[in-house]
Amino acid sequence: MRHAERMSTSILAHAGLTALIANTDQGYVDLAIRLATDDAFRASQRAAVCAALDNMGLTDPATCARALETAYIRALTEKCLLPF
């Protein structure tokens, strides 16, 4: 799996949008065709994307910054680079 695939999979999974993850090239084609031809599926996925974007934990910069700071502190502490 390439970097962009891993990142996209991670973002979609964390947003709860697993129906939009394709695991193979053929799965990607099948998903694209389904999105293009299945109006109900496309509408449900659009609603799921909107709901995920409304989740402030995913789009709130302050929350994201705090989580990143916490991760940095934990990593530095585990590597004994901070005295915590």
C-alpha positions, 0 to 999 in steps of 0.5 A, a space after each residue: 500500500 502506498 503512502 497516499 493510500 494509507 493516509 486516505 484509508 486512515 482519514 476515512 476510517 477515523 471519520 467513520 466513512 469506511 464504506 468509501 474505502 477500497 482495498 483493491 484496484 477493482 474495489 476502487 473501480 467498483 466503488 466509483 461505479 456505485 457512487 456514479 450509478 446508485 443514487 441512494 448510496 451516493 446520497 447516504 455517503 454524502 450525508 455521512 461525509 457532511 456528518 463527519 465534517 460537522 464533528 468538531 473533533 475532526 475539524 476543530 484546529 484547537 482540538 487537533 493541536 492539543 492532540 498533536 502536542 500530547 502526542 509529542 510530549 508522550 513520544 519525547 517522554 517515552 524516549 527520555 528526552 523530557 523529565 515528565 
